[in-house]
């Protein structure tokens, strides 16, 4: 049985993860840990770049690595720039909705566990 595999999806997912690690945990990493928001970000990025597909046997699918996508250094940088732009676009589009889903983080000094030693 043969399967179509989108190599770009795996590469973009990895790049999104790396780019998000450069953002503050609150609110960006928390927001984009929400599966629907992560999917939206991924879809926005994938819709703006060329995708690469391969056809493999079901048994070969396990051997395809995330580095299988032939991509130059310039292309990777363009994808990273696009991810940064799309993080901001999606964030601003959903900012009101996210402010209800992700409460402000309190200063750890005000947490009840610190009150009683």
C-alpha positions as CSV (number, residue, x, y, z in Angstrom):
1,X,0.0,0.0,0.0
2,X,1.4,3.4,-1.0
3,X,0.9,6.6,0.9
4,X,1.4,10.3,-0.1
5,X,3.5,12.1,2.5
6,X,3.8,15.9,2.7
7,X,7.4,16.6,3.5
8,X,6.7,20.3,3.9
9,X,4.2,19.8,6.7
10,X,6.8,18.1,8.9
11,X,9.4,20.7,8.1
12,X,7.1,23.6,8.8
13,X,5.9,22.0,12.0
14,X,9.5,21.7,13.2
15,X,10.3,25.3,12.2
16,X,7.2,26.6,14.0
17,X,8.3,24.8,17.1
18,X,11.8,26.3,16.9
19,X,10.5,29.8,16.2
20,X,7.9,29.7,19.0
21,X,10.7,28.7,21.5
22,X,12.1,32.3,20.9
23,X,8.9,33.8,22.0
24,X,7.8,34.4,25.6
25,X,6.1,31.5,27.3
26,X,3.2,33.7,28.2
27,X,1.2,34.5,26.2
28,X,2.6,33.2,22.8
29,X,3.8,29.7,23.6
30,X,0.7,29.1,25.7
31,X,-1.6,30.4,23.0
32,X,0.0,28.4,20.2
33,X,-0.1,25.3,22.3
34,X,-3.8,25.3,21.7
35,X,-4.3,22.7,18.9
36,X,-6.8,24.8,16.8
37,X,-4.5,27.9,16.9
38,X,-1.4,25.8,16.0
39,X,-3.3,24.3,13.1
40,X,-4.4,27.7,11.9
41,X,-0.8,29.0,12.1
42,X,0.4,25.9,10.2
43,X,-2.2,26.3,7.5
44,X,-1.4,30.0,7.0
45,X,2.3,29.2,6.5
46,X,1.7,26.1,4.3
47,X,-0.7,28.1,2.1
48,X,2.1,30.6,1.2
49,X,4.9,28.2,0.3
50,X,5.5,25.5,-2.2
51,X,4.8,22.0,-0.8
52,X,6.8,18.9,-1.5
53,X,5.2,15.4,-1.6
54,X,6.5,11.9,-2.0
55,X,4.8,8.6,-2.5
56,X,6.1,5.8,-0.2
57,X,5.3,2.3,0.8
58,X,3.6,2.1,4.1
59,X,6.7,0.5,5.6
60,X,9.0,3.2,4.2
61,X,6.9,6.0,5.8
62,X,8.6,5.3,9.2
63,X,12.0,6.0,7.6
64,X,11.2,9.5,6.3
65,X,12.9,12.0,8.5
66,X,12.0,15.6,9.2
67,X,15.1,16.5,7.3
68,X,14.0,14.9,4.1
69,X,12.8,18.1,2.6
70,X,15.3,19.6,0.2
71,X,15.5,23.2,1.4
72,X,18.3,25.8,1.0
73,X,19.4,28.0,3.9
74,X,17.7,31.0,2.2
75,X,14.5,29.1,1.9
76,X,14.6,28.1,5.6
77,X,15.2,31.7,6.5
78,X,12.2,32.8,4.4
79,X,10.0,30.2,6.0
80,X,11.2,31.4,9.5
81,X,10.4,35.0,8.6
82,X,7.0,33.9,7.3
83,X,6.3,32.0,10.5
84,X,7.2,35.1,12.6
85,X,4.8,37.2,10.4
86,X,2.0,34.7,10.7
87,X,2.4,34.3,14.4
88,X,1.8,38.0,14.7
89,X,-1.1,38.0,12.2
90,X,-2.9,35.1,13.9
91,X,-2.2,36.5,17.4
92,X,-3.7,39.9,16.5
93,X,-6.7,38.3,14.7
94,X,-7.5,36.2,17.8
95,X,-6.2,38.5,20.6
96,X,-9.6,39.2,22.2
97,X,-10.6,35.6,22.2
98,X,-7.2,34.5,23.6
99,X,-7.3,37.1,26.4
100,X,-10.3,35.1,27.8
101,X,-8.6,31.7,27.3
102,X,-5.2,32.6,28.6
103,X,-5.4,34.6,31.9
104,X,-2.6,37.0,32.8
105,X,0.2,35.4,34.7
106,X,0.5,36.6,38.3
107,X,3.8,37.6,39.8
108,X,5.0,34.5,41.6
109,X,5.5,36.5,44.8
110,X,1.7,37.0,45.0
111,X,1.0,33.2,44.7
112,X,-0.7,31.8,47.9
113,X,2.1,29.2,48.4
114,X,4.5,32.1,49.2
115,X,2.2,33.7,51.8
116,X,2.7,30.9,54.3
117,X,6.4,30.1,53.8
